[in-house]
Amino acid sequence: MFKKYITQITHHKSEFKTDKMKVPVIFHVGENLMPEASTMEQLESVGSNDMLFHHIAAMADVHSKPGRKNATGTTVTSEKYILPQLNDSDPACGMRLVRTNLDDTNTTPEEIAKLFTALTETVPTKKLIGTYLPFHIIVDICRSGITPLISYLGITTKNEAQNSLDRGNFFDHEMTKRDIYHILPKLFLFFAQFRSGVLGAAGNHFLDLMKVTDTLDSETAEKFGLHKGQYLFMIHCGSGILGQYTMYMYTAKKREHISTAILMNIGRFFWSTPYRKIVTRIAEKIRASDFGKKEPLITFDGEGEDGKLYMSARNACSNFAHANRAVITHNVAKTAERVLGRDIEMDLLYDMPHILVSQEEHYGKNIWVHRNGTSRAYGKSKMSSHPLFKETGEPAFIPTSMSTEAYLCVGQDGNDSSFYSCNHGAGKSATKTDAFVPESKEALDKKLATKGVKLYNGRSSKVIEQDSSHYKRAEDVIESVRDNNVVKPVVKMQPIAVIMY
């Protein structure tokens, strides 16, 4: 159907543009990773908007999701406009990789099993109350980033602020408490007190213990302090209830539950903000679009009142998303100290969001970049302000499935065609990639056991959909990012223990 509109550029890169489209899609994939027709239709629809800049970058994990306007695994840009429907409604949902002093010479399988059994309680997937944080700490996190949380909890994770995107604070200017009250309803902040430290029950959010199985770039691996046999924690989660409720106000998304709609309305009714008129105009846009069903895409002026308000609210929630991963890391460390009887020396290698809206310079223009299921992957020259990453490039992680290899990579200079973006995983495959496809939790557990992987929690009936048979093959994905100079793989890791809902 769409094949005639695709022009091959290289073996792993092609351009897609129909008569309807204002800008093309540049696929950074080989033919075997091209998405199915539903994703192509979605990309055609997005590319038909005249607010976009240059092209859409589609990465190896590009795929459509129900109820979304834009495909996951894309980077879409605009010179003037912020387009909230292009991103999933979880600000700064992302992943972090944490080094430890554990390896296969000093930690037994029995100790790992004991630790992860305990972690199912201290790192919950679905729970009403996680790690309680006082209201003033929530507000301080929203306005100042990670620093107030480090002080309050006594977090000992090394490089917690240093090795995070924007040093752990998405604001580039001073925000007061009053500023936060003006951009977020206090009711949402009240909820957030009880919701940190929770992985979440949505999609494939996880806590993995990864083992380094192969070093692919020994020089960079040494700079990162990594060696074969070493254990690392990879954490994937987002901004929880604070980000979700806030984005309902600013993004055209239908309320999924009656309780959500009720609490949303209560929060807004008692919200005293000088931006009431702007919020009302945004709400009118959302209603006029029938909660995103109608075209065209909702737009905010990047330099206008609506765009500035949206980005302020988004940045505050993004700070909370980072804090959520920091709390989980802290709780893992404390649990390990109690269960194993020793300090496992948690050291943050990097915390990177893959749901991100930011203003960046590309192709000689200062533009709005919307990364939806892609992570930023700057090369060395763009990381000149970081003491380590200026020598390595920005770290990027590519997990594939709960039982197949994951890769730590670094960004490369000259990666203009992806807007310096990397896929955040392998992505769902249009066809099954394994001969055996589990149809029950029991069958999944048996299959995982053959690969040396243990799933903890796994209470969701849909957890079987996270099996490797539903995902693209890791070797195909890595071949595509290598060939396109998107990132350079540094180490290969194998999941050992997994917590997922």
C-alpha positions in Angstrom: 0.0 0.0 0.0 2.7 2.5 1.0 5.7 0.8 -0.7 5.6 3.0 -3.8 6.1 6.1 -1.6 9.3 4.8 0.0 12.7 5.7 -1.4 15.8 3.8 -0.2 18.7 6.0 1.0 21.0 3.3 2.4 20.5 -0.3 3.5 19.2 0.9 6.9 17.7 4.3 6.0 14.8 5.3 3.7 12.4 8.2 3.1 8.6 8.0 3.1 6.4 10.7 1.7 3.0 10.6 0.2 1.1 13.4 -1.7 -0.7 14.3 1.5 2.5 14.9 3.6 4.1 18.2 4.1 7.3 16.7 5.5 8.8 13.2 4.9 9.5 10.5 7.4 13.1 9.3 7.5 13.2 5.7 8.7 16.4 4.7 10.4 15.7 1.0 10.0 16.3 -1.8 7.5 13.5 -3.3 5.5 12.9 -6.1 7.9 12.1 -3.6 10.7 9.7 -1.4 8.8 6.3 -1.0 10.6 2.9 -2.3 9.7 0.3 -0.4 7.7 -1.4 1.1 10.8 1.8 2.8 11.8 2.4 4.1 8.3 -1.1 5.6 8.3 -0.4 7.3 11.6 2.9 8.7 10.4 1.3 9.9 7.2 -1.4 11.7 9.2 1.2 13.4 11.4 3.4 14.3 8.4 0.4 16.0 6.7 0.4 18.9 9.2 2.0 22.1 8.0 3.4 23.0 11.4 6.3 20.5 11.2 10.0 21.2 10.5 12.2 19.4 8.0 11.2 15.7 8.6 10.0 13.1 11.1 12.7 10.8 12.4 11.4 7.2 12.9 13.7 4.8 14.7 14.1 1.1 14.9 11.3 0.6 17.5 8.7 2.7 15.7 5.2 1.3 16.2 1.7 2.6 16.8 -0.3 2.5 20.1 -4.1 2.5 20.5 -5.5 6.0 21.2 -2.4 7.9 20.3 -2.0 10.4 17.5 1.7 9.7 16.9 3.7 6.6 16.7 6.1 5.6 19.5 9.8 5.7 18.4 9.6 9.0 16.6 11.2 12.5 16.9 9.0 15.3 15.5 10.0 18.9 15.4 8.5 22.3 14.8 10.0 25.8 14.5 7.2 27.6 16.2 4.8 25.2 17.8 4.6 22.8 20.7 2.3 19.9 19.7 1.2 18.1 22.9 -0.6 15.3 21.1 2.7 14.1 19.6 3.9 12.8 23.0 2.5 10.2 25.4 1.0 11.8 28.4 3.7 10.9 30.9 6.3 13.7 31.1 9.9 12.5 31.3 8.9 8.8 31.5 12.4 7.3 31.1 15.1 4.9 32.2 18.1 5.0 34.3 21.1 2.6 34.7 22.8 2.3 38.1 26.2 0.7 38.6 26.8 -1.5 41.7 29.8 -3.3 43.2 27.9 -6.6 42.8 29.1 -9.1 40.2 29.0 -12.8 39.5 32.0 -13.4 41.8 30.6 -11.9 45.0 26.9 -12.4 44.7 25.1 -15.8 44.5 21.8 -16.6 42.7 20.3 -17.3 46.1 21.2 -13.8 47.3 19.6 -12.3 44.1 16.4 -14.3 44.7 16.3 -13.2 48.3 16.9 -9.5 47.3 14.2 -9.4 44.6 11.6 -11.2 46.8 12.1 -8.3 49.2 12.1 -5.7 46.5 8.6 -6.7 45.4 7.5 -5.0 48.7 9.8 -2.0 48.7 9.5 -1.3 45.0 5.8 -1.9 44.3 4.3 -2.0 40.8 0.7 -1.2 41.8 0.0 0.3 45.2 -2.0 3.3 46.5 0.8 4.5 48.8 4.5 4.3 47.9 7.2 6.3 49.7 5.5 9.2 51.5 7.1 12.6 50.9 5.9 15.8 52.7 4.0 18.3 50.7 6.8 20.9 50.9 9.3 18.4 49.5 7.0 17.6 46.6 6.7 21.3 45.8 10.5 21.8 46.1 11.1 18.9 43.8 8.8 20.4 41.2 10.5 23.8 41.3 14.1 22.8 42.0 14.6 19.3 40.8 16.4 16.4 42.5 18.5 18.4 45.1 15.8 18.8 47.8 15.0 15.1 47.6 18.7 14.1 48.0 18.9 16.2 51.1 15.5 15.0 52.6 16.0 11.3 52.1 19.7 11.3 52.6 20.2 9.7 49.2 23.7 8.2 48.9 23.5 7.2 45.2 26.6 8.7 43.6 26.2 11.2 40.8 22.5 11.4 41.3 22.3 15.0 40.0 25.5 15.1 38.0 24.6 12.2 35.8 21.0 13.2 35.0 19.6 15.1 32.1 19.9 18.8 32.8 21.6 18.0 36.2 18.3 16.8 37.6 16.2 20.0 37.0 14.2 20.6 33.9 13.9 24.4 34.6 16.6 26.7 33.4 15.5 29.5 35.8 14.5 29.9 39.4 11.0 28.8 40.3 9.2 29.8 43.5 6.6 27.8 45.5 4.0 30.3 44.3 5.0 29.7 40.7 4.3 25.9 41.2 0.9 26.6 42.8 0.0 28.7 39.7 0.8 26.0 37.2 -0.3 22.9 39.1 -3.5 22.4 41.2 -2.6 21.8 44.9 -4.8 18.7 44.9 -2.5 17.1 42.4 0.5 18.0 44.5 -1.3 16.5 47.5 -1.7 13.2 45.7 2.0 13.1 44.7 3.0 13.0 48.4 1.9 9.3 48.5 3.0 8.2 45.0 6.7 8.3 44.7 8.7 5.1 44.6 6.0 3.2 42.6 7.0 1.6 39.3 3.4 1.7 38.0 1.2 -0.8 36.4 1.2 0.7 32.9 2.9 -1.0 29.9 6.3 -2.4 30.5 7.6 -0.3 33.4 10.2 -2.4 35.1 13.1 -2.8 37.6 15.7 -5.2 36.1 19.0 -6.6 37.4 21.3 -6.6 34.4 24.5 -8.5 34.0 27.3 -7.3 31.7 27.9 -10.2 29.4 30.1 -8.6 26.7 32.3 -5.4 26.3 32.0 -3.9 22.9 34.0 -0.7 23.4 36.5 -1.5 26.2 37.8 2.1 26.4 34.4 3.7 27.0 33.4 0.8 29.3 36.4 1.5 31.4 35.5 5.2 31.6 32.0 4.2 32.8 33.5 1.8 35.4 32.0 -1.3 33.8 33.4 -4.8 33.5 32.2 -8.2 32.4 30.1 -10.0 35.0 29.1 -6.8 36.8 25.5 -6.3 37.9 23.6 -3.1 37.2 20.0 -2.0 37.9 17.9 -0.6 35.1 14.7 1.2 36.1 11.9 2.3 33.7 9.0 4.4 35.0 7.5 7.8 34.8 5.8 10.8 36.5 2.9 8.8 38.0 -0.3 10.4 39.1 1.1 14.0 39.1 2.1 13.9 35.5 -1.0 12.0 34.4 -3.5 14.4 35.9 -1.6 17.5 34.9 -1.3 16.4 31.3 -5.1 15.6 31.2 -5.5 19.4 31.6 -3.1 20.3 28.9 -3.4 17.5 26.4 -6.3 16.2 24.3 -6.8 12.9 26.0 -10.1 11.5 27.1 -10.4 10.7 30.9 -10.1 6.9 31.2 -12.0 6.6 34.4 -14.9 8.4 36.1 -12.9 8.8 39.3 -10.2 10.6 37.2 -12.7 13.0 35.7 -14.2 13.7 39.2 -10.8 14.4 40.8 -9.7 16.4 37.8 -12.7 18.7 38.1 -12.3 19.0 41.9 -8.7 20.0 41.5 -9.4 22.6 38.9 -12.5 24.0 40.7 -10.4 24.8 43.8 -7.4 26.0 41.9 -6.5 29.6 42.3 -4.2 30.6 39.4 -3.6 33.9 37.6 -3.5 31.8 34.4 -7.2 30.9 34.6 -8.0 32.5 31.2 -5.2 30.6 29.5 -6.2 27.3 31.1 -9.8 27.9 30.0 -8.7 28.5 26.4 -6.7 25.3 26.4 -9.7 23.4 27.8 -11.8 24.9 25.0 -9.3 23.7 22.4 -9.4 20.2 23.9 -13.2 20.1 23.9 -13.3 21.4 20.3 -11.0 18.6 19.2 -13.4 16.1 20.9 -10.5 15.1 23.1 -8.1 14.7 20.3 -10.3 12.8 17.8 -10.6 15.6 15.3 -7.9 17.2 13.1 -5.8 19.2 13.0 -3.3 18.7 15.9 -3.7 21.1 18.9 -0.9 23.7 18.9 0.6 25.9 21.5 2.8 28.8 20.6 6.3 28.1 21.8 6.8 31.7 22.7 3.2 32.4 23.7 1.3 32.3 26.9 -0.1 28.8 26.3 3.2 27.3 25.3 5.1 28.8 28.3 2.4 27.6 30.7 2.4 24.1 29.2 6.2 23.8 29.3 6.3 25.0 32.9 3.7 22.4 34.0 5.5 19.8 32.0 8.9 20.6 33.5 7.6 20.5 37.1 6.1 17.0 36.4 9.3 15.9 34.7 11.2 16.8 37.9 8.9 14.5 39.8 9.5 11.7 37.2 13.2 11.9 37.8 12.6 12.0 41.6 10.4 8.9 41.3 13.3 7.0 39.8 15.7 8.4 42.4 13.4 7.2 45.2 13.2 3.7 43.7 17.0 3.6 43.5 17.3 4.7 47.1 14.8 2.1 48.2 16.7 -0.6 46.3 19.9 0.4 48.0 18.3 0.3 51.5 16.7 -3.0 50.8 19.9 -4.5 49.6 21.8 -3.3 52.6 19.2 -4.9 54.9 18.9 -8.2 52.9 22.5 -8.7 51.8 24.1 -7.1 54.9 26.3 -4.8 52.8 26.5 -1.5 50.9 26.1 -2.2 47.2 27.5 1.2 46.3 24.8 2.5 43.9 26.3 4.9 41.3 24.0 6.5 38.7 25.5 6.1 35.2 22.7 8.1 33.6 19.0 9.0 33.9 17.4 9.8 30.6 13.8 10.5 29.6 12.3 9.1 26.4 9.2 11.2 26.6 10.6 14.7 26.2 9.7 18.1 24.8 12.7 20.5 24.6 14.0 23.5 22.6 17.2 22.6 20.7 19.3 23.7 17.8 19.2 21.5 14.7 19.9 22.3 11.0 20.8 25.8 12.0 17.4 26.5 13.6 16.2 26.8 17.2 13.3 24.4 17.2 10.9 22.5 19.4 11.8 18.8 19.6 9.2 16.2 20.5 10.7 12.8 21.4 8.1 10.1 21.8 9.7 6.9 22.8 13.1 8.1 21.7 15.9 9.3 23.9 18.4 12.1 23.3 21.7 10.9 22.1 24.2 13.8 21.8 27.7 13.1 20.6 30.8 14.3 22.5 30.8 17.8 21.0 27.2 18.5 22.3 28.1 17.2 25.8 31.1 19.5 26.3 29.8 20.8 29.6 29.8 17.3 31.2 33.0 16.2 32.8 32.7 12.6 31.6 30.2 12.5 28.7 32.3 15.1 26.8 34.8 12.2 26.4 32.2 9.4 25.7 29.1 10.9 24.2 25.7 10.9 26.0 24.7 7.5 27.3 21.6 5.8 25.7 20.0 2.5 26.7 18.4 0.0 24.4 16.6 -2.8 26.3 14.9 -5.3 24.0 12.6 -7.5 26.1 12.4 -8.9 29.6 14.5 -11.9 28.6 16.8 -10.7 25.8 19.9 -8.6 25.8 20.0 -4.9 26.5 22.7 -2.5 25.3 24.4 0.5 26.8 25.4 2.9 24.0 26.7 6.4 23.5 25.6 9.1 21.2 27.6 10.1 18.1 28.5 13.4 16.5 26.9 14.0 13.1 23.7 12.2 13.9 21.6 15.0 12.4 19.0 12.9 10.6 17.6 11.6 13.8 17.8 15.0 15.6 20.4 13.2 17.8 17.8 10.7 19.0 18.0 7.0 19.7 15.3 4.4 20.0 14.4 3.5 23.6 14.0 -0.2 22.9 13.5 -2.8 20.3 9.8 -2.1 19.9 6.9 -4.4 19.2 7.2 -6.5 16.1 4.5 -6.8 13.4 5.1 -10.6 13.4 6.1 -13.0 16.1 9.9 -13.4 16.3 10.1 -16.6 18.4 8.8 -20.1 17.5 7.2 -20.4 21.0 4.7 -17.8 22.1 3.6 -18.2 25.8 -0.2 -18.0 26.3 -0.1 -18.1 30.1 1.9 -16.8 32.9 3.1 -20.4 33.7 4.3 -20.9 30.2 6.1 -17.5 30.3 7.8 -18.4 33.5 9.1 -21.7 32.1 10.4 -19.9 29.0 12.2 -17.3 31.1 13.7 -20.0 33.2 15.4 -21.5 30.1 17.1 -18.2 29.6 18.2 -17.8 33.2 15.6 -15.0 33.9 13.2 -14.8 36.9 10.1 -12.6 36.8 8.9 -11.2 40.1 5.4 -9.9 40.7 4.0 -10.3 37.1 0.4 -10.1 38.3 -1.0 -8.5 35.2 -2.9 -10.7 32.8 -1.1 -8.9 29.9 2.4 -9.6 31.2 2.7 -12.4 28.7 2.7 -9.7 26.0 6.1 -8.6 27.2 7.6 -11.9 26.1 10.5 -11.7 23.6 8.3 -13.2 20.8 6.4 -9.9 20.6 9.5 -7.8 20.1 11.9 -7.1 17.3 15.1 -9.0 17.3 17.9 -7.3 19.2 20.6 -7.9 16.6 18.5 -6.3 13.9 17.9 -3.2 16.0 21.6 -2.8 16.9 22.7 -3.3 13.3 20.4 -0.4 12.3 21.7 2.1 14.9 25.3 1.2 14.1 24.8 1.6 10.4 23.1 5.0 10.8 25.7 6.3 13.3 22.9 6.9 15.8 24.9 5.4 18.7 27.9 3.2 19.4 27.3 0.1 21.6 29.5 0.0 24.6 28.4 -3.1 26.6 25.8 -5.9 26.2 23.8 -6.8 29.2 21.5 -9.8 30.0 18.4 -9.5 32.3 18.7 -11.8 35.3 15.8 -10.7 37.6 12.8 -8.6 36.6 10.1 -6.8 38.5 7.1 -5.9 36.3 3.4 -5.7 36.8 
